[in-house]
Every structure is written in structure tokens, then in C-alpha cells.
Amino acid sequence: MNNIKNIFTIKDLENLSGIKAHTIRIWEKRYSILQPLRTESNIRYYDVASLQRILNISTLNSFGYKISHLAKIPDEEIPKMVKEVLGVKSLNGHVVNNFKLAMMNFDTQLFLATYDSLINKKPFREIFYECFIPLLDEIGTLWQTNTITPAHEHFISYLIKQKLASETEKLPANNARDGRTYVLYLPHEEIHELGLMFINYELHSNGYKTIYLGESVPISNIADMKNYFDNITFITYITVAPTIDNVNSYVKELMEKVVNDDQTRLLVFGRNTQYIHENTLSGNITVYDSMNAFTETLYIVNE
């Protein structure tokens, strides 16, 4: 069966385009921008073509095109106008819209074509910060509002992971530039690894020695790494596990079993770090509220 989501409510259009449902209704009534369909019980809904149209119109409207003017333009001309007006700076918003469309339709080819058009214009680091991070931020909201399903999130995350892995593989061998070994892992039952993968990419691209252990690693396995390396900086990313209630006890256990000497350090990232109490932390543990706060320091060191 075809389970791709191809029917949308007006609230879905609002969540995906950023245009308020009230505004969309006004545009429909005054300018016939969209032609909603109706179920047998007379409930309004929209198809994929309507979603594509509202995303394109949103882009053109942000460039100053009046809705009254856009309403008179044939449907097939709208995408052409979008391509003409997009410059490098404004490209990012349209790219995110393309990625969202790819996600909604489980369209791998659209994702790859959009990505290929970007990688020819800018470095991967910029693509991640300017396009992938805004996309992932929106996905969190779309998931919470039931506009998308977990399947959509897994689909697009997997494609981004593929690109991250591919770009990391292209980097030259790292050389432990500061004499430390950076061991990156996710806590037990944590599976959200995109942020951790990007930190690994940034470290690797700046010449630091990294060992990437991946998702759901028990503390006992982390502590065992100290039998093989000295001067370790462990890096972890806490999004959903450990939970809000357990995150402080998790950090305390790390202090007792892993970060318990002068040579070992721990860097912690992720949404649930906001619940770590300051009095829980030792001097060898640093909590970052964003990836950029850490990765920018790598580039400052290199200047």
C-alpha cells in the first residue's frame, strides 16, 4: 500500500510553510491562490500540489511579490519565477522547503538533487548550519504538531547521516594535533546521533584524533577506553536518554567511573543538558548549549 502522506489540512500547510492558516484562507477567498478539495463529508483538504504551490508563493511573497499579482500567474510559471529570484543568500529557505517536500513524499531523488545543487556552491559546513540545522529544528515542531510521523523524521535523518558519513570519509587522516584523543559516543538508549556525527566531522576536519563509537554505549564500555588511551576527551550528546529525571545521576556516574582523574575530560551537548545542575559538574566537565559554541572555538584556534 502507498502510505505516503498526500492529504494535508490547512494547519499542516501553516506548519510547513510558516503562513498562518487565517492568511491562507484570505488568499483563497480573495485571490483563489489554492483550490481546496473536499471529502465526501465536505471537509476541506489539500494535495501535494497545493503544498508545493504555497511553499513557492511564500518564497515569492517574501521577495515583495504581491499576492494579487501571483494569483494571475499560471501554475507552471511559479516555480520558474522562484528559480529566477533566488540568490545565494536567499537560496537556503527554498532549499529547506525542497528538503521538506522530499521528506513529506519520501522522495530520495529530490533530496539528492537539492543537495547536489548546494554542494557545488558552498562547503559542507555551511550547508549543515544554514540548511540542515534549520530543517531539523522545523522537523521537531512538525513532529510535535502531528504534521509528520516518526517515519518522516527517520527518512530525512538517514539521508543527512549518509551525507555526513560521506563528507567525513573524504577528510584526510587526523593527526592528534593537541595530543588528545576525542572519543565520541551516545549514552545507552540514545539514538539521535546527527549532532554527534557533525561534531566528529568538525574535529576530524581540523586535524584532531577522533574515535567514533556511535549510539547507545554503556558507561562500562566508555570507562574501558581509558585502558587504551591517555588524555581522553569524551564527547556525548543527550537528546532523550538519559531522561530529564536521570540526567544528573548519569553525569554523577560518569564522574565516578570515567572523569575521575586530571587527564580525562567530558564535553556534553544536547537538549537534555539544560536540566543538568551546575553543582553536579566538576571542573573537567563542560556543557555546551549548541554545537556552534564548541565548533567555532576550533576555527579560532586555527586562525
URFEN-V705465 format. One record per pair of residues at least 4 apart in sequence whose C-alpha atoms are under 6 Angstrom apart, sorted by sequence separation. I is the first residue (numbers start at 1). J is the second residue. D is the distance in Angstrom with one decimal. If there is no record, write none. Layout:
<<I | J | D> <I | J | D>>
This chain:
<<8 | 12 | 5.7> <13 | 17 | 5.8> <14 | 18 | 5.2> <26 | 30 | 6.0> <27 | 31 | 5.3> <28 | 32 | 4.3> <38 | 42 | 5.1> <39 | 43 | 5.2> <46 | 50 | 5.9> <54 | 58 | 5.9> <57 | 61 | 5.9> <61 | 65 | 4.7> <67 | 71 | 6.0> <86 | 90 | 5.7> <87 | 91 | 5.6> <102 | 106 | 5.6> <109 | 113 | 6.0> <112 | 116 | 6.0> <126 | 130 | 5.7> <127 | 131 | 5.3> <128 | 132 | 4.7> <129 | 133 | 5.4> <139 | 143 | 6.0> <153 | 157 | 6.0> <154 | 158 | 6.0> <186 | 190 | 5.8> <200 | 204 | 6.0> <201 | 205 | 6.0> <204 | 208 | 5.4> <242 | 246 | 5.6> <243 | 247 | 5.8> <254 | 258 | 5.1> <255 | 259 | 4.6> <256 | 260 | 5.8> <292 | 296 | 5.7> <14 | 19 | 5.0> <28 | 33 | 5.1> <38 | 43 | 5.2> <60 | 65 | 5.7> <86 | 91 | 5.4> <102 | 107 | 4.5> <142 | 147 | 5.1> <143 | 148 | 5.2> <203 | 208 | 5.4> <242 | 247 | 5.2> <254 | 259 | 6.0> <255 | 260 | 5.6> <259 | 264 | 5.4> <14 | 20 | 5.2> <27 | 33 | 5.8> <28 | 34 | 5.5> <38 | 44 | 4.5> <142 | 148 | 5.8> <14 | 21 | 5.5> <37 | 44 | 5.6> <38 | 45 | 5.9> <36 | 44 | 5.9> <37 | 45 | 5.3> <102 | 110 | 5.6> <36 | 45 | 5.6> <37 | 46 | 5.9> <102 | 111 | 5.6> <36 | 46 | 5.3> <99 | 111 | 5.8> <267 | 285 | 5.9> <265 | 284 | 4.9> <266 | 285 | 4.7> <267 | 286 | 4.9> <268 | 287 | 4.8> <269 | 288 | 5.3> <265 | 285 | 5.9> <267 | 287 | 5.9> <191 | 215 | 5.3> <190 | 216 | 5.2> <183 | 210 | 5.8> <189 | 216 | 4.8> <181 | 209 | 5.3> <182 | 210 | 4.6> <183 | 211 | 4.8> <184 | 212 | 4.9> <185 | 213 | 5.0> <186 | 214 | 6.0> <188 | 216 | 3.8> <248 | 276 | 5.5> <181 | 210 | 5.9> <183 | 212 | 6.0> <184 | 213 | 5.9> <185 | 214 | 4.9> <186 | 215 | 4.6> <187 | 216 | 5.0> <188 | 217 | 4.8> <174 | 204 | 5.9> <177 | 207 | 5.9> <186 | 216 | 5.3> <187 | 217 | 5.2> <188 | 218 | 5.1> <177 | 208 | 5.4> <186 | 217 | 5.9> <233 | 264 | 5.9> <235 | 266 | 5.8> <237 | 268 | 5.9> <239 | 270 | 5.1> <175 | 207 | 5.6> <176 | 208 | 4.6> <231 | 263 | 5.0> <232 | 264 | 5.2> <233 | 265 | 4.6> <234 | 266 | 4.7> <235 | 267 | 4.8> <236 | 268 | 5.2> <237 | 269 | 4.6> <238 | 270 | 4.6> <239 | 271 | 4.9> <168 | 201 | 5.5> <174 | 207 | 4.6> <175 | 208 | 6.0> <176 | 209 | 4.3> <231 | 264 | 5.7> <233 | 266 | 5.5> <235 | 268 | 6.0> <237 | 270 | 5.0> <239 | 272 | 5.5> <174 | 208 | 5.5> <175 | 209 | 5.8> <238 | 272 | 5.7> <96 | 131 | 5.9> <174 | 209 | 5.3> <223 | 258 | 5.2> <9 | 45 | 5.1> <8 | 45 | 5.6> <8 | 46 | 5.0> <17 | 55 | 5.5> <33 | 71 | 5.6> <7 | 46 | 5.6> <92 | 131 | 5.9> <96 | 135 | 5.9> <7 | 47 | 5.1> <31 | 71 | 5.8> <6 | 47 | 5.7> <6 | 48 | 5.5> <103 | 152 | 5.8> <182 | 232 | 5.9> <184 | 234 | 5.9> <186 | 236 | 5.4> <180 | 231 | 5.1> <181 | 232 | 4.9> <182 | 233 | 4.8> <183 | 234 | 4.8> <184 | 235 | 4.7> <185 | 236 | 5.2> <186 | 237 | 5.8> <190 | 241 | 5.0> <180 | 232 | 5.7> <182 | 234 | 5.8> <184 | 236 | 5.9> <103 | 156 | 5.8> <4 | 105 | 5.9> <12 | 147 | 5.6>>
